[in-house]
Amino acid sequence: MLRVCVFCGSKSGDRAEYAESAEQLGQWLARGGHTLIYGGGSTGMMGLLAEAVLAERGAVIGVITEHLARPELMHAGVCDMRITRDMHARKALMHELSDVYVGLPGGFGTLEELFEAVTWAQLELHARPVLLLNVAGLYDGLIRLLDDMTVHGFLSLRCRRLMTICSTDEELRMALQAIPQQSC
Ligand code: AMP
């Protein structure tokens, strides 16, 4: 069983595929007995993801800061909600609780959290897999940027490979399923 840290948007975007990816992943996590670690929000992709896990009676740990822990933002259905002093403590706790990181569609917050995870992998501070689900091509431009960074000598091929890009829900599930054999 994995403890899967998912970084995703506090908004759900303008395409049904984004919301569906959160719901699909949430269902799969719960049905597989995995634990979701996430930012504790009730809105957007975060809220949809947590609700999908809770609807299947799955395990969810929310990690939220004091300043975000307001009734209108924090998910009321998540029993195991950890409230941290600030964003640094929040991310440290999310890292401590997780076996693998997954990025779904999101904005600045999602990218910042995902890129911190992959940067720490690059520095060999951890060896946890970092997966990004490129739903409906949302991250095509980002993936091109990573490839350009590699071509122009800012990213080694080893580091480029630290972030696994999945193009479909099925690919993401297969990558997650492969983790116990690789590293747990
Ligand atoms: P973004 O991808 O920019 O939507 O950011 C997602 C991140 O924004 C989360 O992990 C949090 O750091 C923060 N955030 C914004 N709104 C909320 C919320 N309602 N609950 C929890 N975290 C939030």
Residues whose N, C-alpha, C, O or C-beta is under 5 A from the ligand:
A	BS01	AMP	C8 G9 S10 K11 G39 G40 G41 S42 T43 L68 L73 G106 G107 F108 G109 T110
